[in-house]
Amino acid sequence: MSSILHPPSSILSVAFVTDDEIARLNERFLGHSGPTDVLTFQHGEIVISTDRAVGQARRFRTLLHEELALYLVHGLLHLAGYDDGKPAARRLMVRKQEALLHTLRKELDLRRLLR
């Protein structure tokens, strides 16, 4: 008997939503109450709260496009199999995140995320 290998989906969906919408998704799919910055679903969906990005950019005195890029990279790393549930895994993910953001900043104008 032979099996057919199904390659991972090459479709990526990124949705920018409000805190209310991401809170609803967070409760429905993860059982967590309240909003979060980014949710990632294993079929290639990344959901980003623009309300959260604006608030965090103000809080940490960063630029909005940098905050959005951070959430996008974070979601992509989750899709690639990284997990931030435990301290050691979180440290590894943060290091990878920072390295990718550094490369992106050199190669792309991240301000274009706001266009």
C-alpha positions as CSV (number, residue, x, y, z in Angstrom):
1,M,0.0,0.0,0.0
2,S,1.4,3.4,-0.9
3,S,0.8,6.7,0.8
4,I,0.5,10.1,-0.7
5,L,2.5,12.8,0.9
6,H,0.8,16.1,1.3
7,P,3.2,19.0,1.4
8,P,2.5,21.8,3.9
9,S,0.3,24.5,2.6
10,S,2.0,27.3,0.9
11,I,-0.8,29.8,1.5
12,L,-0.3,32.3,4.2
13,S,-3.2,34.4,5.5
14,V,-2.5,37.5,7.7
15,A,-5.5,39.3,9.2
16,F,-5.3,42.6,11.1
17,V,-8.2,42.9,13.6
18,T,-9.4,44.8,16.6
19,D,-8.8,43.8,20.2
20,D,-12.5,42.8,20.4
21,E,-12.1,40.4,17.4
22,I,-8.8,38.8,18.6
23,A,-10.3,38.4,22.1
24,R,-13.2,36.5,20.6
25,L,-10.9,34.3,18.6
26,N,-8.6,33.8,21.6
27,E,-11.6,32.6,23.7
28,R,-13.1,30.4,21.0
29,F,-10.0,28.6,19.9
30,L,-7.6,28.7,22.9
31,G,-10.0,29.1,25.8
32,H,-8.2,32.3,27.0
33,S,-10.1,35.4,27.9
34,G,-9.1,38.8,26.7
35,P,-7.1,40.1,23.8
36,T,-3.6,39.2,22.8
37,D,-1.2,40.6,20.3
38,V,-1.0,37.7,17.7
39,L,-2.7,34.3,17.2
40,T,-1.3,31.7,14.8
41,F,-3.3,28.8,13.4
42,Q,-1.4,25.8,12.0
43,H,-3.1,26.0,8.6
44,G,-1.2,29.2,7.8
45,E,-3.3,31.9,9.4
46,I,-1.8,34.7,11.5
47,V,-4.2,37.1,13.2
48,I,-2.7,40.4,14.5
49,S,-4.4,42.9,16.8
50,T,-3.8,46.4,15.5
51,D,-5.2,47.8,18.7
52,R,-2.6,45.9,20.7
53,A,0.2,46.9,18.4
54,V,-0.7,50.6,18.8
55,G,-0.9,50.3,22.5
56,Q,2.4,48.4,22.8
57,A,4.2,50.8,20.5
58,R,3.2,53.6,22.8
59,R,4.0,51.7,25.9
60,F,7.5,50.6,24.7
61,R,8.1,53.8,22.7
62,T,8.6,51.8,19.5
63,L,7.3,52.5,16.0
64,L,4.0,50.9,14.9
65,H,5.5,49.3,11.9
66,E,8.2,47.7,14.1
67,E,5.6,46.3,16.4
68,L,3.6,44.9,13.5
69,A,6.7,43.3,12.0
70,L,7.5,41.8,15.4
71,Y,4.0,40.2,15.6
72,L,4.2,38.9,12.0
73,V,7.7,37.3,12.6
74,H,6.4,35.9,15.9
75,G,3.5,34.3,14.0
76,L,5.7,33.0,11.3
77,L,8.0,31.4,13.8
78,H,5.0,29.6,15.4
79,L,4.1,28.3,11.9
80,A,7.6,27.0,11.6
81,G,7.2,25.0,14.8
82,Y,8.7,27.3,17.4
83,D,7.0,27.5,20.8
84,D,7.2,30.0,23.5
85,G,5.4,28.1,26.2
86,K,8.4,27.4,28.4
87,P,11.3,29.7,29.4
88,A,14.1,28.0,27.4
89,A,11.9,27.7,24.3
90,R,10.8,31.3,24.7
91,R,14.4,32.5,24.9
92,L,15.3,30.5,21.7
93,M,12.3,32.0,19.9
94,V,13.1,35.5,21.0
95,R,16.7,35.1,19.7
96,K,15.4,33.8,16.4
97,Q,12.8,36.6,16.2
98,E,15.4,39.3,16.8
99,A,17.8,37.8,14.2
100,L,15.0,37.7,11.6
101,L,13.9,41.2,12.4
102,H,17.5,42.4,12.1
103,T,17.7,40.8,8.6
104,L,14.3,42.2,7.6
105,R,15.2,45.7,8.7
106,K,18.3,45.6,6.4
107,E,16.4,44.2,3.4
108,L,13.0,45.8,3.6
109,D,11.4,49.1,4.4
110,L,9.2,47.9,7.2
111,R,7.2,51.2,7.1
112,R,5.5,49.7,4.1
113,L,3.5,47.5,6.5
114,L,1.4,50.6,7.2
115,R,0.5,51.3,3.5
